[in-house]
Amino acid sequence: MMLTKKELLEVIERAPLVSIDLIVTNRKGHILKGKRNNRPARGSWFVPGGRIRKEENLNSAITRLGENELNTKLTKDDVRFIGVFEHKYEDNFDNVEGISTYYVVLAYECCKELDTNELPLEQHSAWKWFCESQSNEVHKYSAAYFQAVKVIDNAGYSALNARRDAFNNLLWQTPVMSLIAQAFLFTIILSDNTTPVSRVIAAILAIIISVASVQLLSKHRYEEVTHAKELDDIEMKTGRYPINRYHKPKRWFLQGSFRIWLGVLLSFGIAAFIVALLIIFRPDLITSNKGVDSSAVPALVVPEQKDLCKPIDRTSVGAEKEGDLGTKDCNLPQMVERDVIH
């Protein structure tokens, strides 16, 4: 339903207008703003938007404004609700004296990579991407959106908390896996049964694992701290309990374990590097068996082989049974004759 200019002025004089502002952001975090051609806020850099018509639902209004203001098809599923804002202007669209304009604004954010040269110029004479540091160049109501887009709802806050917990778990899994690998490799390096080539290969792998572990530990720590700062900022702005705020310990042994474990992982790499040099230049310092002194080892005494069947001197033996073969004192074990059953 379209109103005449007179009817619209009467509405503006007696009631607030309900409108939608489209906060278009890009991947760099910049916000798209156009230089307004019409009152109010004429000549100011402002986000695109417009009034909601009577009997027009939100999805239809967002689609209409997206096509008219940005030449882009939008639906309610493409945008994120930011909040409700109040905008009050001393003038009106027809510049009639004594009639101010009061807006109740529903702000929605959407992420789009739009070319400013291809945007319509009916409502705005120019388009430009602004970063937060340029907020003093835009209208004060439009500048407030730089902070508004940073505030997330409960679902987003919970998701961000879950991401921080995930990075924290990955952070402390890294040294555990690294220590397991280093223990295996140093067992190979320090074993007496390992060849020099195998020792060098194991030392090189230990160095690589040490460097990779330090890099991975640092990356997870960076992500965890970044999420913690974002969550702390959100908690301060929204009045939530500051569960993500960093509290510096008063005692030295309660300091963060990250630096300690960073040093531990680095020490394995340094130790492996030193071992590799010793294997190449001083291998005698690595092996525990430096040569066996034969004089220090007791000789193995081997008994002299004696005649197992020494002939018997029958002259020195008294009563010998007839049929004796002369091997009674033979050193071989006596054989017992057994009947063989066929």
C-alpha positions as CSV (number, residue, x, y, z in Angstrom):
1,M,0.0,0.0,0.0
2,M,1.5,3.3,-1.1
3,L,0.9,6.6,0.7
4,T,0.8,10.0,-0.8
5,K,3.4,12.6,0.3
6,K,0.8,14.3,2.5
7,E,-0.3,11.1,4.1
8,L,3.3,10.0,4.7
9,L,4.1,13.4,6.4
10,E,1.0,12.9,8.6
11,V,2.3,9.5,9.7
12,I,5.8,10.8,10.3
13,E,4.4,13.6,12.5
14,R,2.3,11.3,14.6
15,A,4.0,7.9,14.7
16,P,7.4,6.2,14.3
17,L,8.4,4.5,11.1
18,V,9.6,0.9,11.1
19,S,12.5,0.3,8.8
20,I,15.2,-2.2,7.9
21,D,18.9,-1.5,7.6
22,L,21.1,-3.9,5.7
23,I,24.6,-4.1,7.1
24,V,26.6,-5.6,4.2
25,T,30.1,-6.8,5.3
26,N,32.9,-8.4,3.3
27,R,35.6,-10.9,4.3
28,K,37.8,-8.1,5.5
29,G,35.2,-6.9,8.0
30,H,34.5,-3.7,6.1
31,I,30.9,-2.4,5.9
32,L,29.3,-1.1,2.7
33,K,27.9,2.4,2.8
34,G,26.3,4.8,0.3
35,K,26.2,8.5,0.2
36,R,22.5,9.4,0.6
37,N,20.7,11.5,-2.0
38,N,17.5,12.0,0.1
39,R,16.6,13.4,3.5
40,P,17.0,12.7,6.3
41,A,20.8,12.3,6.7
42,R,21.2,13.7,3.2
43,G,24.8,13.7,2.0
44,S,25.9,11.3,4.8
45,W,27.5,7.9,4.3
46,F,24.9,5.4,5.5
47,V,24.1,1.7,5.2
48,P,21.3,0.8,2.6
49,G,17.8,0.2,3.9
50,G,14.3,1.5,3.9
51,R,10.8,1.5,5.4
52,I,8.6,-1.6,5.8
53,R,5.3,-1.2,4.0
54,K,2.0,-2.1,5.5
55,E,1.1,-5.8,5.3
56,E,4.6,-6.6,4.1
57,N,6.3,-9.4,5.9
58,L,10.0,-9.2,6.8
59,N,11.1,-11.7,4.2
60,S,9.4,-9.7,1.4
61,A,10.8,-6.4,2.8
62,I,14.3,-7.8,2.8
63,T,14.0,-9.1,-0.7
64,R,12.6,-5.8,-2.0
65,L,15.3,-3.7,-0.4
66,G,18.0,-6.0,-1.6
67,E,16.9,-5.7,-5.2
68,N,16.2,-1.9,-5.0
69,E,19.2,-0.8,-3.0
70,L,21.9,-3.4,-3.9
71,N,20.6,-5.0,-7.1
72,T,21.0,-8.3,-5.2
73,K,18.5,-11.0,-4.3
74,L,18.3,-11.5,-0.6
75,T,16.0,-13.6,1.7
76,K,15.7,-13.7,5.4
77,D,17.9,-16.8,5.4
78,D,20.7,-14.8,3.9
79,V,20.9,-12.3,6.8
80,R,21.5,-12.3,10.5
81,F,19.5,-10.2,12.9
82,I,21.7,-7.8,14.8
83,G,19.2,-5.9,16.9
84,V,16.7,-3.0,17.2
85,F,18.0,0.6,17.0
86,E,16.3,4.0,17.4
87,H,17.2,6.8,14.9
88,K,15.8,10.3,15.4
89,Y,16.2,13.1,12.9
90,E,15.2,16.8,13.2
91,D,14.1,16.9,9.5
92,N,12.0,14.7,7.2
93,F,12.1,13.5,3.6
94,D,10.2,16.6,2.3
95,N,12.1,19.1,4.5
96,V,8.9,20.4,6.1
97,E,9.7,22.5,9.1
98,G,8.6,21.4,12.5
99,I,8.3,17.7,11.6
100,S,11.0,15.4,12.9
101,T,11.5,11.7,11.8
102,Y,11.7,8.9,14.3
103,Y,12.7,5.4,13.1
104,V,12.6,2.0,14.8
105,V,15.2,0.2,12.9
106,L,15.6,-3.6,12.5
107,A,19.3,-4.2,11.6
108,Y,20.3,-7.2,9.6
109,E,23.8,-8.3,8.6
110,C,24.7,-10.2,5.5
111,C,28.1,-11.0,4.0
112,K,28.5,-10.2,0.3
113,E,31.4,-9.3,-1.9
114,L,29.8,-6.6,-4.0
115,D,31.4,-4.4,-6.7
116,T,30.7,-0.7,-5.7
117,N,30.8,0.2,-9.4
118,E,27.8,-2.0,-10.2
119,L,25.4,-0.8,-7.4
120,P,22.3,1.4,-8.1
121,L,22.6,5.1,-7.8
122,E,19.0,6.1,-7.3
123,Q,19.1,6.4,-3.5
124,H,22.9,6.9,-3.2
125,S,25.3,9.0,-5.3
126,A,28.3,6.8,-4.5
127,W,29.2,3.6,-2.7
128,K,32.3,2.8,-0.6
129,W,33.6,0.1,1.8
130,F,34.5,1.4,5.2
131,C,36.6,-0.1,8.0
132,E,36.1,0.7,11.7
133,S,39.0,3.1,11.8
134,Q,37.0,5.3,9.3
135,S,33.9,5.4,11.5
136,N,34.3,9.2,12.0
137,E,33.6,9.7,8.3
138,V,30.2,8.2,8.3
139,H,26.9,9.1,10.0
140,K,26.8,8.5,13.8
141,Y,23.9,6.0,13.5
142,S,25.7,4.1,10.8
143,A,29.0,4.1,12.7
144,A,27.3,2.3,15.6
145,Y,27.0,-0.8,13.4
146,F,30.7,-1.4,13.5
147,Q,30.4,-2.5,17.1
148,A,27.0,-4.1,16.6
149,V,28.1,-6.7,14.1
150,K,30.7,-7.9,16.6
151,V,28.1,-8.9,19.2
152,I,26.8,-12.4,18.8
153,D,23.8,-14.2,20.1
154,N,23.8,-17.1,22.6
155,A,24.1,-19.7,19.9
156,G,27.1,-18.0,18.4
157,Y,28.6,-17.5,21.9
158,S,28.2,-21.2,22.6
159,A,29.8,-22.1,19.3
160,L,32.7,-19.8,19.9
161,N,33.2,-21.4,23.4
162,A,33.2,-24.8,21.9
163,R,35.8,-23.8,19.3
164,R,38.0,-22.5,22.1
165,D,37.7,-25.8,24.0
166,A,38.6,-27.8,20.9
167,F,41.8,-25.8,20.3
168,N,42.7,-26.1,24.0
169,N,42.3,-29.9,23.8
170,L,44.4,-30.0,20.6
171,L,47.0,-27.8,22.3
172,W,47.8,-30.4,25.1
173,Q,47.5,-33.4,22.8
174,T,50.5,-32.2,20.8
175,P,53.2,-32.6,23.5
176,V,51.8,-36.0,24.5
177,M,52.0,-37.4,20.9
178,S,55.4,-35.7,20.4
179,L,56.9,-37.3,23.6
180,I,55.7,-40.8,22.5
181,A,57.4,-40.4,19.1
182,Q,60.6,-39.0,20.7
183,A,60.8,-41.8,23.2
184,F,60.7,-44.4,20.4
185,L,63.3,-42.5,18.3
186,F,65.7,-42.0,21.1
187,T,65.5,-45.7,22.0
188,I,66.7,-46.4,18.5
189,I,69.4,-43.8,18.7
190,L,70.9,-44.9,22.0
191,S,70.7,-48.7,21.4
192,D,74.0,-50.5,21.1
193,N,72.5,-52.8,18.4
194,T,71.7,-49.8,16.1
195,T,73.9,-49.1,13.1
196,P,75.3,-45.6,12.6
197,V,73.1,-45.0,9.5
198,S,70.0,-45.9,11.5
199,R,71.0,-43.6,14.3
200,V,71.4,-40.7,11.9
201,I,68.1,-41.3,10.3
202,A,66.4,-41.5,13.7
203,A,68.1,-38.3,14.9
204,I,66.9,-36.4,11.8
205,L,63.3,-37.7,12.3
206,A,63.5,-36.5,16.0
207,I,64.6,-33.0,14.9
208,I,61.7,-32.9,12.3
209,I,59.2,-34.0,14.9
210,S,60.5,-31.5,17.4
211,V,60.1,-28.6,14.9
212,A,56.7,-29.7,13.8
213,S,55.5,-30.1,17.3
214,V,56.6,-26.6,18.3
215,Q,54.9,-25.2,15.3
216,L,51.6,-27.1,15.9
217,L,51.7,-26.2,19.6
218,S,52.2,-22.5,18.8
219,K,49.4,-22.6,16.3
220,H,46.9,-24.1,18.7
221,R,47.9,-21.7,21.4
222,Y,47.4,-18.7,19.1
223,E,43.9,-19.9,18.1
224,E,43.0,-20.6,21.7
225,V,44.1,-17.2,22.9
226,T,42.4,-15.4,20.0
227,H,39.1,-17.1,20.8
228,A,39.5,-16.4,24.5
229,K,40.0,-12.6,23.8
230,E,37.0,-12.5,21.5
231,L,34.9,-14.3,24.2
232,D,36.1,-12.0,26.9
233,D,35.2,-8.9,24.8
234,I,31.8,-10.3,24.2
235,E,31.3,-11.1,27.9
236,M,32.2,-7.5,28.8
237,K,29.8,-6.0,26.3
238,T,26.9,-8.2,27.0
239,G,27.3,-8.4,30.8
240,R,28.0,-12.2,30.9
241,Y,30.1,-13.7,33.7
242,P,33.7,-13.4,32.6
243,I,34.7,-17.0,32.5
244,N,37.2,-16.5,29.7
245,R,39.1,-13.6,31.3
246,Y,42.8,-14.3,31.9
247,H,43.9,-14.1,35.5
248,K,47.7,-13.8,36.0
249,P,49.0,-16.2,38.7
250,K,50.8,-14.6,41.6
251,R,53.3,-17.4,42.0
252,W,55.9,-18.4,39.4
253,F,55.2,-22.1,39.5
254,L,51.6,-21.4,38.5
255,Q,52.5,-19.6,35.4
256,G,51.2,-20.9,32.0
257,S,52.5,-24.3,31.0
258,F,52.8,-23.4,27.3
259,R,56.2,-21.9,27.6
260,I,57.5,-24.8,29.7
261,W,56.3,-27.4,27.2
262,L,57.6,-25.3,24.3
263,G,61.1,-25.5,25.9
264,V,60.7,-29.3,26.5
265,L,59.9,-29.9,22.9
266,L,62.7,-27.7,21.7
267,S,65.1,-29.5,24.0
268,F,64.4,-32.8,22.3
269,G,65.2,-31.3,18.9
270,I,68.5,-29.8,20.3
271,A,69.4,-33.1,21.9
272,A,68.8,-35.0,18.6
273,F,70.9,-32.5,16.7
274,I,73.8,-32.9,19.2
275,V,73.5,-36.7,18.9
276,A,73.6,-36.5,15.1
277,L,76.8,-34.5,15.3
278,L,78.4,-37.0,17.7
279,I,77.4,-40.0,15.5
280,I,79.1,-38.3,12.5
281,F,82.2,-37.0,14.2
282,R,82.6,-38.9,17.5
283,P,80.7,-42.2,17.2
284,D,82.9,-43.7,20.0
285,L,81.0,-41.5,22.5
286,I,77.6,-42.9,21.6
287,T,78.3,-46.6,21.8
288,S,78.8,-48.1,25.2
289,N,81.0,-51.0,23.9
290,K,84.4,-49.3,23.3
291,G,86.4,-52.6,22.8
292,V,86.8,-55.6,25.1
293,D,90.2,-56.3,26.9
294,S,90.9,-59.9,26.4
295,S,93.2,-60.0,29.5
296,A,90.3,-59.0,31.6
297,V,88.1,-61.9,30.5
298,P,88.8,-65.2,32.2
299,A,89.9,-67.9,29.8
300,L,87.5,-70.7,29.2
301,V,89.2,-73.9,30.5
302,V,88.5,-76.8,28.2
303,P,89.4,-80.1,29.7
304,E,91.8,-82.2,27.7
305,Q,90.2,-84.9,25.7
306,K,91.1,-88.3,27.2
307,D,90.9,-91.7,25.7
308,L,87.4,-92.7,26.4
309,C,88.3,-96.4,26.2
310,K,91.7,-97.0,27.8
311,P,93.0,-100.6,27.5
312,I,93.0,-102.5,30.7
313,D,96.3,-104.0,32.0
314,R,95.2,-107.5,32.8
315,T,98.3,-108.2,34.6
316,S,97.4,-105.7,37.3
317,V,93.9,-106.9,37.7
318,G,93.0,-110.0,39.6
319,A,90.0,-112.0,38.9
320,E,88.6,-111.1,35.5
321,K,85.6,-112.9,34.2
322,E,86.0,-114.8,31.1
323,G,84.6,-113.0,28.1
324,D,85.4,-109.5,29.3
325,L,86.4,-107.3,26.4
326,G,88.8,-105.3,28.5
327,T,86.7,-102.1,28.7
328,K,85.3,-102.4,32.2
329,D,86.8,-99.0,33.2
330,C,85.7,-97.4,30.0
331,N,84.7,-93.8,30.6
332,L,81.7,-94.1,28.2
333,P,78.4,-94.6,30.0
334,Q,77.5,-98.2,30.4
335,M,75.0,-99.3,27.8
336,V,72.1,-101.4,29.0
337,E,71.2,-104.2,26.6
338,R,67.4,-104.2,26.0
339,D,65.4,-106.8,24.3
340,V,64.2,-105.4,21.0
341,I,60.6,-106.4,20.3
342,H,60.0,-106.9,16.6
